[in-house]
Amino acid sequence: MRAIVACAVGLLVASRARAASPDDVAQDGPAPPAGGERSSAVLFVEVPAEDSGIAFVHHAGARGVEKRFMIECVGAGLGLVDLDGDGDLDLYCVQGADVDEGGRIVTGPRSRDALFLNDGGLRFSPSGAGVDLGGGHGSGVCAADVDGDGDDDLFVTNLGFDELLLNDGAARLSCAPGASGAAGAETDWSMGAAFADADADGDLDLYVARYHAHDLSLPMLSGHPCTWLGCEVPCGPQGLPAQADAFFVNDGRGAFVERTSACGMALPQARYGFQPVFGDFDGDGDADLFVSNDSVENSLFVNEGRGDDGLPHFDEQGMRSGLALSDTGKAQAGMGVAVADLDGDLDDDVVMTNFAREVNACFVNASNAAFGPLFFDEGNPSGLGRPSYFDLGWGCNVFDADLDGDVDVFVANGHVYPHVQGCNISSTSFAQLDRVFLQLAPGRFAPPPGGAGPALDVAAPSRGSAAGDLDGDGDVDLVVAQLDGAPRLLRNESRRAGRFVLLDLRPLAAAVGARVTVEAEGTRRAAEVRAGSSFLCTEDRRLHFGLPPGEGTLTVHVRWPDGLSERFTELPSDGVRVLVHGTGQP
């Protein structure tokens, strides 16, 4: 979210992309295909709730222009994860809560999260799950096998205490007391969470991004409005004290221990954290961490390995790496994050969604052994920035929508303030169109000339988005959360240009952070298993690759987080392939 109080930033990072302004954003990016408009091969169709069975409506306090507090405007994420072990993706929906006139959270039945089990054919059934899910003012959810028992558990972030829901393997969830040490404090406003084996000891550690404490004694949280472009809106975040993020080390015995300072992740000044994503950004084989921050510089924590104390040690290099600021040297309202190999050069690039009147970022990886992590913001040259100038982006997903062998990008949009609808601000609306960007050439994207189907013609106040093959047909579908609305299930009916493979790495705890390279028909593609991405979401942990047409088999190279490298040969395509640690070839 763009800061209400102006903040001058005088730093400028090196960039290969030129500065953008309202006048020149329309001049950058790929040209449309020759030959004029054509019908797009990409097609998404919305599945109505009465057909899908997903009977859930998000709410966050007052509705519309009656909202007076930032906590009523941000919304929530959701999760796609196979909780019952039947091979398909279930849906976890994070709920908000009522907010009284004084800004206090009112919890109860209306603040309960919901779990829907996948019955196949894009039909879902509600699950009691064994506990009353949620109970705070929910933000996000992240899935990982935190206790090493072979199934995914859930970590739910809230305004208030966070929750760890342990899974028995059949989608019956039990609430771990004190979130096994990671609950935080009652005043914490936790946002996104992410897991990785940061210390390479075989279990998963946890990072939680936090925003600002909802301290109602602060004058700015009195419920009186602030002003954005002449429009009266809820106040925040600038003018309110940012809240420090937290890093928890898994002790291997079922508990988390907070080690933020000891691991070098405590910053001199807290930042308004939104979404953390782990990844091997410098290519040295361990888990680094990128955090999108609102209205201040982003963070990049570079993993320097385990020290004599047995803890992982990090060095914050956001400014040095080029990931902290935009191509013009400005802090952006970093919201959602997708990390993927956008240009086919086998390293990880970063897409970050931003506020209206600032383009989405596309940080291209140019890291090398001599310099270390190095990125250049090419939002406009990539084609991802130009159309986003008036959008307010949240969720972001990278996947091969049309199975042509390269990745495409989806961005969920919607303004943060319902109040803008009546403020007569040029090119600004509360409900906005989500966008699909097709890859035209390595690292170059454009909206489909013929559109992306009827589902993308519907404006909504979108928030978090998660990608995964929900119906088992080999292409990637989407679920998009809405502020004060029902999640939208978008079925992928795109015309296929090639084949696919869906790689399921096991065991689950050992898979997070695994780096996978697929070779097929003379092409190579890379991806990494992640836990926590987009905006406050967890997505299908299985790796989906679009492949060239043909009948050939695949060779898959896996570098596991524990350092083991192996390859799996003669794998057929067009199906789910399970790869088990230690069963491949050296």
N, C-alpha and C positions, 0 to 999 in steps of 0.2 A: 504494500500500500504506500502511496506517495505521502511523504511527510506533510503534516499540516503546518508545521513551523519550518520556514526555509532554512536550509543549511548549506553554506558555501563550501565547496570542495575544490581545493586548489591543486590537487595532484593529477598528473596526466601519465597514463601508462602507454608504453610503446604499442602500436597497433598497425596492422596492415590494412585496416578498414578506415575509410574516411568518415568524418563526423556526419551525423544525420540531423536534419531539421525538418519542420513541417513542410518546407518547400521542396526539399530534395529527396525525401524518403521515397517518393513515387518514381524516382529516376533510377534507383539501384535495383539489383536483383536480376534473375534470369529473364530473358525476353520470352514471350509466349511462343509456343511451337508455330512453325511456319504453316501456312495453309488455313489460318483462321480458326474459329472455334470448332471444337469437336466434342462429341459425347465422351465423358470420362469413363475409364474402365473401373474406377473406384466407386463403390456404392455401399452406403450404410443405411439401414432401415431400422426404425425404432420399433421395438416390441412393446406393446402396451402392457401396463401392469396387470390388467385383467387376463392377459394371455400368459404372462411370465409367472404370475403368482407372487411377485415382489410387492407386498402390501406394506409399504413404509413411506412415511412422510417426515422429512427433517423439519425441525423447528428450533429457532434460537431466539427466545424472548419475544419481544413485540414484533409486529409485522409492518412492513412498508415504512412509511415516513414516521411512524411512531417509535422507531428504534432510536435510542439515545446513547447507547454505549457500544464501543468497538466490539465487545464480546458478542454482540447480537448480529454482527455484520460479516464475520470472517467465514463462518460455516465449517464444514467438516469434510473428512475424507472417507474412504471405504476400502475394503480389502477383498481380493480374489485369492482364495487359498483352499486347497483340498483338505478339509478338516476331518472328514470321515473316512479317508483313505480309499475311496472307490474309484479314483482316477479322473474325476472331473472337478471343476472349480466351484466352490461354494462362495456365497456372498455375505460379508459382514458389513453392516451399516452402522455408522457412528451417529449417535443422537446428540442434540444440544440439550437445552434445558430452559425452563421459564426463568425470567428475570423480573424482579419486582421493581417498583418505582425508584427505589434507592440504589438499584444496580446490584442487589444481592441475588445470588443463584438460588433457585427454588428447585430442589431435586424431588424425584418421586417417579411414579409410573410413566409420566410423559418424558422422562429423561433416560429411559432404558434403550440401550442399543438393540439391534435385531440381527439374527443369523438366519439365512435362508440356504437350505441344502439343495444342491443341484440334482434334479430327478432325471436329467437328460432331455434333449429336445428343447432347450431353453425354457424349461419349466422348473420352478423352484417351490419348495415347501418350507414354511416357517419351522424353526426348531426351538424347543425349550432350552436346549443346550446344557441343562443341569444347574444353571445359576441365573439370577437376575442380572442380565448383562448390563454393564455400565452403571451409571448412577450419578456421575458428575456431569459437568458441561463438556461434552466430548469434543475432541479435536481430530485425532487421527488414530490409525491402527497399523501395526507392523507385525508380520508373521515370521517366526523362525523356531527351530527346534532348540529351545534354550536349555532344556534338561537332558538332551541327548538320548531320548527314548524312542526316536524314530518317527515322531509325528510333529507337525507344526503347532506351536503355541501362539498366543496373541498378546501383544503389548499394546494397551490402549492409553493414549494420552488425553489429558483433561485439563480444564481449569479447575484446579484442586488436585487431589491425589491421583496419580497414575495407577493403572491396574495391570497385573500380569495374569492372564487366563491360561491355565495349564490344560492341555488336551489329553484325554485318555486314549486317543486314536480312533474314537467313534463319534467325534464331535460333541462329546460331553465335556463341558468346560468347568473347571473349578478355580476359584479366585485365590491366588497365592497371597498369604498374609503379608501386608506391607510391600506387595509386588516383589517379594524376595529381596528386599533391600533397595528397590529402585522406585519406590512410590513418590519420592519427593516431598514437598511441603504443601499444606492446604492453600497457600497463597500462590503457588506456582501456576503459570499458564504455559503448559507444555504444548508444543506444536508437533512437528514431525519427529519420528524416531527411526533409527537404522541399526542393524546388527552386522557384525563381521568378527572374524577371529583375528583381532588386531595384534595379539601377542603370539599367534601361531602355536597355541598350546592345545588345540583340539576342541575348544568350546567357544561359544559366541559371546562377544562383548557388546555393549549397548551404548549408543549416543542419543541423547534427548535434547532437541533444540527448544529453547524457551523464548518467550516474547517479552511481556512485561507483567509485573504483578498487578492484579486487579485490586489495588489498594484504594478503597473508597474514601480514605481520609485525604487523598490528593485533590486539590481544587479542580484539576482538569477532568476528574472523574465524578464531578457533581451532576452530570447529566445535561449541563448547558452545552450548546453546540460550539464548534469551531467552524472555520470558513475554508472551503476549497473552491477556487474559481468563482467566488461570489455566492456559493451555495452553502447553506448551513448543514453541517454533517457532524456525526459523532467525532470526538477528539481522539487523536492518537496517530502514530505511536510517539512521534517526537514531542517533547515536553513531558513525557512520562519516562521514568527510569527503566532502562532495558534490564532484562533478567538474564543472569548467567546460565549458559547451557551446562549440561552435566554428562560426564563419561563414566560408565560403570564397567568394571572388570568382572567377568564371570569367574568365581572362585573354584569352579569345577565340582562343587558340592551342592549345587542348587540355589546358590545365593549370588547376588550382585553386590559389589563393594565400590563405592564412589571414589574415583581416583583422578578426578579432573586435573587438579594442580600437579599431582605427582607424575602424571603422564605428559605434562607440558601443554595442556589444552585450556588452561585458565588464561583468559585474555586480560590485559591491563584495564580495559573498559568493556563491559558487556555489550552485546549487540542484539538486535531484535531478530532472533532466529526463527526461520520458517522450516526449511526442509534440508536435512542432512542426507548425503548419499556417499557410501563407501565405494572406493574403486582404486585400482592400481594406476594412478594418474601419471606416475613417472616411469612405469614399466620395470620396476626393480623386484616385483614379485610379492610385495606385501600390501596391506590395506591402508591406503590414505583416505582422507575424508574431506569432501567439499560441503560447505553449508551456505545456503542462500539466506541472506539477511535483508531485512526491510529498511530501506532508506539510509543504510550505512554500508561500508564495504563488506563484501563476502569473505568467507574464511576458507583457506586451504591448509589442512593439517597434514604435513608430510611425515610418514612413518619412518623413523630412523632405526627401527628394530628394538629388540628387547634388551634392557639394560641389566646390570648386575643385580638389581633389585627384583628382577623377574617381570617387570612391568614394561609395556610398550611405551616408547618415548616419541613425541611428535614435535615438529617445528612448524609454526604457523608461517606460511609463505604466500598468502593470498596476494599481497601487493607485488612481491617479487615475481610471482608466476604469471601475472596478468589477469588472474581470475577475480580480483577484488573489485574492479571498476569497469565501466563501459569503455568502448573505444574512444570516447571523448574525455575520459578521466573522471567520470561522474559516478557517484554511488547511485544504484538503481533500487527499485522496490522489489528485490528478488523474492519470488514466490515459489513456483514449482520448478523441479529440476528433473531432467532426463539425461542420463549419461550413456553414451553409445558410440560406436564407430560410425560416424556419419559419412565419411568420405572414402571408406574402404581401404584405409592404410593400416588397419589392424591395431590402432590405438584409440583411446577413449576421448571423445569430444564431449562438450557440455552444452545443453540447451537450457536456458533459464527464462521463465516467463516473468513479465514485468507489468507495471502499472500503465494506465492510459497516458498517452502523450510521451511515452518512451518506448522504443522498440524492444522486442524480445532479443535476448543475447544468444549468440552462437559462438562459443569459445572453442576454437580449433586448436587441437593439440600439436605443438611443435617441440615437445620435450626431447632432450637428448642427454646422453651420459655426461657430457662436459658441463652443461649448464644446469641440468635438473629439470623440474617441471616448468614448462613455458607454454602459454596459451595466448592467442590473439582473438579478440572479439570481431567476428565477421558476420554480425547479425544482418546487416544490409546486403553485403555481397552474396551471402548464402541464399537470399530470398526469403528467409524466415522473419526478417525484421520489418521490411517494407509494409506488408499488409497489416501488421500488428500495431501500428502507431496509435490508433484510436481504440484498440482493444485493451481490456484489462484481463491479463492471463493468469490462470491458476494451474490446473493440472497440465501435465505434458507427458506424452508417450511416444516412444520411437519403436517402430516395428515395420515389417514389410507387408503393407496393406494389400498389394496386388500380386505378391509372389513372383516378382520379376528379378529378384536377386539382390536388390538394394533396399535400404531402409527408408521409410517415410516418417512424417511427424504429424501428431495430432496435438492440438492445443485447446483446452477448455477455457471459455471466456465468460465474463459476467462482471458487472461493476460491483464494487464493494458497498456502495451507498445507494439504497433505494431512493434516497432523497433527490438524486440527480435527475430523475425522470421529470420533475416539475421545475427544474432550474434553468431551462433553455440554454444549456451549454452545447455549443456546436459539436456535432458528431458524437454525442455522448448519450448512452442509454443504460438503464439498469440491466435489462435482459439483452444478451448479445449472442451473436452466432459463434459457435465453435468452428474450428478450422482444421482442414487436412492439407498438408503440404506434400506433394509428390516429389521424389528425387528425379531430376532431369539429367543430371550429370554428377560425377562425384562431388559431394558437398554443396550441390546447388539444387534449390527447391523452388516450387511454385504451386499455388492452388490449382487443382484440376480445372482445366478450361471449361468443362461441362458441368462443374459442380461435383459433389460427392454424395449425392442422393438426398432424398427428402428429409432424413434425420438431421442433416446439416443445414437445412433451410429454416429450422425452428430456433428462435431466439430464447434464451433462458439465462437465469443467474447461476451459471455453472460454477463448480468449485473443483474438488478433487476428481481425478479420472484414473481408471485402472484398465490395463489391457490384458487380454488372455483369450485363449480359445475356449469359449464357454459351451459350445455345442459339439465339440469334437470333430469338426469337419475340416480341420487343417488350416484355417485362416484365423486371424486375430480379431476378436470382437472387443467392444468397449462398454464400460459402465461409467456413467458420469454423475457425480453427486450434484445436487442443487441446494442452494440456500433456501430454507423454508419450502422445500418441494420434494417430490419423489425422485429417486434415482432414475436415470434414463439408460435403458439397455439398448445398445446399438449393435445390431447384427450385421456382420460383414458379408455382403453378397457381391463383392468385387469380382470382375472377370479375371481369371487367373492366367498369368503369363508363364508360369513354371510350376515347379514342385515345391515341397516343403519337408522339413523334418523338425520334430519337437523332441529336444533332448532333456531327459529327466535324470539328473545326477544324484547318486546316492552314496553314502547315507546323507540325510538332509543337513546335519550339522557340519559335515565335512565339505558340503557342496558350496556353501555361501562363500563367495570370493573366488571360486574356481574360474579360470580363464580358459575359454574354449575357442578353438579355431577349426572351422569346417572347410574341407577341400572337396570340390565337386566340379566336374566338367571344366577344369582349368581355372576355376575361380576360388578365392579364399575369402572367408568372412569370419569375424571374431566377435565374441560377446562375453559378458561376465555375469555370473549368478549373483543377484543382489537381493537384499532384504531391506526394503524401504526406498521409495522413490516417488516421482510425480509430485503431488501436493497432498501430504498427510495420508498417503495411500500405501498399500502393499499390493504388488502385482504378481501374476503367475511367475513363480521362480523358475519354471522350465524355460529353456532357451528355444525360441522359435526362429528358424532360418528359412527364408525363401531361397529357392534353388533354381538354376537354369533348367529348361525343359530337357528331357532326355531319359535314358534308361540306366545311366551309370550309377554305381554305388558311391558311398561317401567314405572319406577318411577323416576322423575327428581326433584332434590333439587336445589333451586336457592338462593344464597345469593347476594342480590342486593347491589349496592354501598351505598345506604342510610341506610343500616343495616337490612332491612327487609329480613327475611328468610322464605321461603315457599316451599311447595312441590306440584308437579303435578303428579297425579297417573293415572294408567290405560291408559297410552298413547300408541297408536299403533305405530309400526315402519314402515320403508319403506315409508317415506314421510316427508314433511315439517310440523312441528308443531309450531304454534305461541303461545308463553307464554307471557301473559300480566301481568305486575307488579300489585300486589294486588289482583289477581284473583285465586291464589292457596290456599292451605290449610296451616294452621300454622304449 
